[in-house]
Amino acid sequence: MSYLSRVNDVFSFLNPITDVLWEFPRNLQFYKNIPIIGEFSLAILLLIGCGLYFTLKLNFVQIRYFKRSVDILKRKSETKIGISPMASFLLSSATRIGPGNIMGVTGAVLAGGPGALFWMWVSAFFGMATCFVEATLSQIFKEKNGEDYVGGIAYYGRRLLNNSKTVGFVIAVAYIFYALFTLPSQVFHMFTAFGSVASQITGSVYARTDTLYIVIGLTIILVTTVIIFGGIRRVALATDFIVPIMAVTYFVIALFLIALNLDKVPYFFTAVFRGAFSPEAIFGGAMGIALQQGIKRGLMSNEAGQGTVTMAAAAADAKHPVEQGFIQSFGVFVDTFVICTISGFLVIIANLWSLDGFDFMALRSDKLGYFIASLKVLSPTMLEKPIQFLVALCYGMFAFSTILGMIAFIEVSATEISRNKVFLNIMKLISSLVFIPFGVACVWSGAELDNIWIISDLTNIVMVYINVPLIIIGFKYSKIALKDYEEKGELI
């Protein structure tokens, strides 16, 4: 415990740096006084601005080719090199659809009110165009590596900046740090979920030092290591299995609860559209809060513009580069308009903040607890436990799929540094046998290492500031590729 605390203390200096980067220029009073705009940090403005610009310049590509993306996913394809378009879609969804789809959305609603969901949709709509651009760039600049294709942000970053190996190296290292320091928090989410599942089955509450948690931790380490050392194809096979099951299960549960509470559906739409422009006093009463929370959640959930899932786009064997753009754009739609919306829908129709005897302010800081409480209100008494069990299981699988995707992308990014098998195996070892066990040890010890998690926030914002200039520079190539595709006609 003392060792982990000392590790935590080492990184204490990062907190103010992270706050400055995430908040700039909101930490300047003159900027903060600007109506509406002053609610947003530079990073958020860059992301939403890029999405708007790309949408207009590409003539709403996310709408025009929405059906095409579905047709491409349904296409039967056998690939000798790389992975199929569907496998690429599921691999990227593995990292997009994470615990934030529940906790993050719940937090956005609790902070900005139901109207935050409306602005989340707006940001995701424009984010679909941004994702099209970065995914197309990933395909254009991908490279062959044995039986796989490798690429993504480090690769197109290098090629766009005079084919500078230094640029590729720096970007690859930045992503690797981002992913590595995100892993422990995902491990924590898995423990939370699977501990809850065990409690639902046995009816007992387990301490973190209990044998059950030791078994869960060792299982996480073992299973992750076995899958990761099988390479990106084995990871793709795992996500091909996990993602559809967890997404469909979560979707079916939500539809069931909505069907049981159909009388509350009109309230949902009223609350969302009214709250988008005039939130209730309990949520701050300011449109800017709903706007800020919704846009930030939409962008952070689907990761459009961050470059953090571009490796999946590059791994696919696509007939034309823009087809991966269409598919990854569709991935943003599924993540935000389907999965995130489901979570928001359940929280809003539960409407706990208006229930008598419910201490809204006390539970507001516990996002997962609030979501579970919402499920309880919406569920029939006899089905409360089974529903909570299934949702907890989905939550844990969301985290596990994110871990698999991130470690696979670490390996792909590492190939920009060196394709030596020993080096790549060392990266796998560091991921699965250092950072995953570190997260496990934190849970076992009961350590709340806030400063460690701050590193994830810091590297996240760094990725935004790296990727946005790159996709602006590379936009012309994505635009040319789309024009070429359109001139050739349908390729389905």
HUPELIN-V782080 format. One record per backbone hydrogen bond with DSSP energy under -1.0 kcal/mol. CO is the residue of the C=O (numbers start at 1). NH is the residue of the N-H. E is the energy in kcal/mol with one decimal. If there is no record, write none. Layout:
co={CO/CO}
nh={NH/NH}
e={E/E}
This chain:
co={1/2/3/4/5/6/9/11/14/15/16/17/18/19/20/23/24/25/28/29/31/34/35/36/37/41/42/43/44/45/46/47/48/49/50/51/52/53/54/55/56/60/60/61/63/65/66/67/68/69/70/83/84/85/86/87/88/89/90/92/93/96/98/99/99/100/102/103/104/105/106/107/108/109/113/114/115/116/117/118/119/120/121/122/123/124/126/127/128/129/130/131/132/133/134/135/136/137/143/145/147/148/150/152/153/154/155/156/157/158/158/161/164/165/166/167/168/169/170/171/172/173/174/175/176/177/179/182/183/184/185/186/187/188/189/190/191/192/193/194/195/196/197/198/199/207/210/211/212/213/214/215/216/217/218/219/220/221/222/223/224/225/227/228/231/232/233/234/235/236/237/238/239/241/242/243/244/245/246/247/248/249/250/251/252/253/254/255/256/261/262/264/265/266/267/268/269/270/271/272/274/274/280/280/281/286/287/288/289/290/291/292/293/294/295/296/297/298/299/303/310/311/315/316/320/322/323/324/325/326/327/328/329/330/331/332/333/334/335/336/338/339/340/341/342/343/344/345/346/347/351/352/355/358/359/360/363/365/366/367/368/369/370/371/372/373/374/375/380/383/384/385/386/387/388/389/390/391/392/393/394/395/396/397/398/399/400/401/402/403/404/405/406/407/408/409/410/411/413/414/414/420/421/422/423/424/425/426/427/428/429/430/431/434/435/436/437/438/439/440/441/442/448/449/450/453/454/455/456/457/458/459/460/461/462/463/464/467/468/469/470/474/474/475/476/477/478/479/480/481/482/483/484}
nh={5/6/7/8/9/10/12/14/18/19/20/21/22/23/24/26/42/28/32/33/34/38/37/39/40/45/46/47/48/49/50/51/52/53/54/55/56/57/58/60/59/63/64/65/66/69/70/71/72/73/74/317/88/89/90/91/92/93/94/96/97/98/101/102/103/105/106/107/108/109/110/111/112/113/116/117/119/120/121/122/123/124/125/126/127/128/130/131/132/133/134/135/136/137/138/139/140/141/150/148/82/145/143/156/157/158/159/160/161/163/164/164/168/169/170/171/172/173/174/175/176/177/178/179/180/181/183/186/187/188/189/190/191/192/193/194/195/196/197/198/199/200/201/202/203/210/214/215/216/217/218/219/220/221/222/223/224/225/226/227/228/229/230/231/235/236/237/238/239/240/241/242/243/245/246/247/248/249/250/251/252/253/254/255/256/257/258/259/260/264/265/268/269/270/271/272/273/274/275/276/277/278/283/285/284/290/291/292/293/294/295/296/297/298/299/300/301/302/303/306/314/315/83/318/323/326/327/328/329/330/331/332/333/334/335/336/337/339/340/341/342/343/344/345/346/347/348/349/350/351/354/355/358/360/363/364/366/367/370/371/372/373/374/375/376/377/378/379/383/387/388/389/390/391/392/393/394/395/396/397/398/399/400/401/402/403/404/405/406/407/408/409/410/411/412/413/414/415/416/417/418/424/425/426/427/428/429/430/431/432/433/435/436/438/439/440/441/442/443/444/445/447/450/453/454/457/458/459/460/461/462/463/464/465/466/467/468/471/472/473/474/477/478/479/480/481/482/483/484/485/486/487/488}
e={-2.1/-2.0/-2.0/-2.3/-2.3/-1.7/-1.7/-1.6/-2.9/-2.4/-2.1/-2.2/-2.6/-2.3/-2.3/-3.6/-3.3/-2.1/-2.3/-1.5/-1.8/-1.7/-3.1/-2.1/-2.1/-2.1/-2.7/-2.1/-2.6/-2.4/-2.4/-2.0/-2.2/-2.5/-3.1/-2.1/-2.1/-2.6/-2.1/-3.3/-1.2/-1.6/-2.3/-2.1/-1.3/-1.8/-1.3/-2.2/-2.5/-1.9/-1.6/-2.5/-2.5/-2.3/-2.5/-2.4/-2.4/-2.2/-1.6/-2.0/-3.0/-1.6/-2.2/-1.8/-2.7/-1.2/-2.2/-2.5/-2.2/-2.2/-2.4/-1.9/-2.8/-2.3/-2.1/-1.7/-1.5/-1.7/-1.9/-1.9/-2.3/-2.1/-2.3/-1.8/-2.2/-1.6/-1.5/-2.6/-1.7/-1.8/-2.2/-2.4/-2.2/-2.2/-1.7/-1.7/-2.6/-2.2/-3.1/-1.6/-2.7/-3.6/-3.0/-2.7/-2.0/-1.7/-2.3/-2.1/-1.2/-1.1/-1.0/-1.4/-2.0/-2.5/-2.5/-2.5/-2.4/-2.4/-2.3/-2.5/-2.5/-2.5/-2.2/-3.0/-2.8/-2.2/-1.3/-1.5/-2.1/-2.0/-1.9/-2.0/-2.3/-2.4/-2.3/-3.1/-2.5/-1.5/-2.3/-2.3/-2.0/-2.3/-1.9/-2.7/-2.6/-1.9/-1.5/-2.5/-2.5/-2.3/-2.4/-2.3/-2.4/-2.1/-2.5/-2.8/-2.1/-2.1/-2.3/-2.2/-2.7/-2.2/-1.4/-1.8/-2.0/-2.6/-2.2/-2.3/-2.8/-2.4/-1.2/-2.8/-2.0/-1.0/-2.7/-2.6/-2.6/-2.4/-2.1/-2.3/-2.9/-2.3/-2.1/-2.6/-2.4/-2.4/-2.6/-2.5/-1.7/-2.0/-1.4/-1.5/-1.5/-2.1/-3.2/-2.5/-2.2/-2.3/-2.1/-1.2/-1.1/-2.2/-1.6/-1.6/-2.0/-1.2/-2.6/-2.6/-2.7/-2.4/-2.3/-2.3/-2.2/-2.4/-2.4/-2.6/-2.1/-2.0/-1.1/-1.9/-1.8/-1.4/-2.0/-1.1/-1.7/-2.5/-2.1/-2.8/-2.0/-2.1/-1.7/-1.4/-1.5/-2.4/-2.5/-2.6/-1.6/-2.4/-2.3/-1.2/-2.2/-1.8/-2.5/-3.0/-2.2/-2.1/-2.5/-2.6/-1.4/-1.1/-1.6/-1.7/-1.4/-1.7/-1.6/-1.1/-1.3/-1.1/-2.6/-2.2/-2.5/-2.2/-2.0/-2.1/-2.1/-1.8/-1.7/-1.6/-1.7/-2.2/-2.4/-2.5/-2.4/-2.5/-2.4/-2.1/-2.4/-2.6/-2.1/-2.2/-2.6/-1.7/-2.3/-2.7/-1.7/-2.1/-2.3/-2.4/-2.5/-2.3/-2.1/-2.2/-1.9/-1.9/-1.9/-2.7/-2.4/-1.1/-1.5/-1.1/-2.5/-2.3/-2.4/-2.0/-1.9/-1.8/-2.5/-2.6/-2.1/-3.1/-2.7/-2.3/-1.5/-1.8/-2.0/-2.2/-3.1/-2.0/-1.7/-2.7/-2.3/-1.5/-1.7/-1.5/-1.4/-1.3/-2.5/-2.9/-1.9/-1.9/-2.0/-2.1/-1.4/-2.1/-1.6/-2.9/-2.4/-2.5/-1.7/-2.3/-2.7/-1.3/-1.3/-2.5/-2.3/-2.3/-2.1/-2.2/-2.4/-2.1/-2.4/-2.2/-1.5}
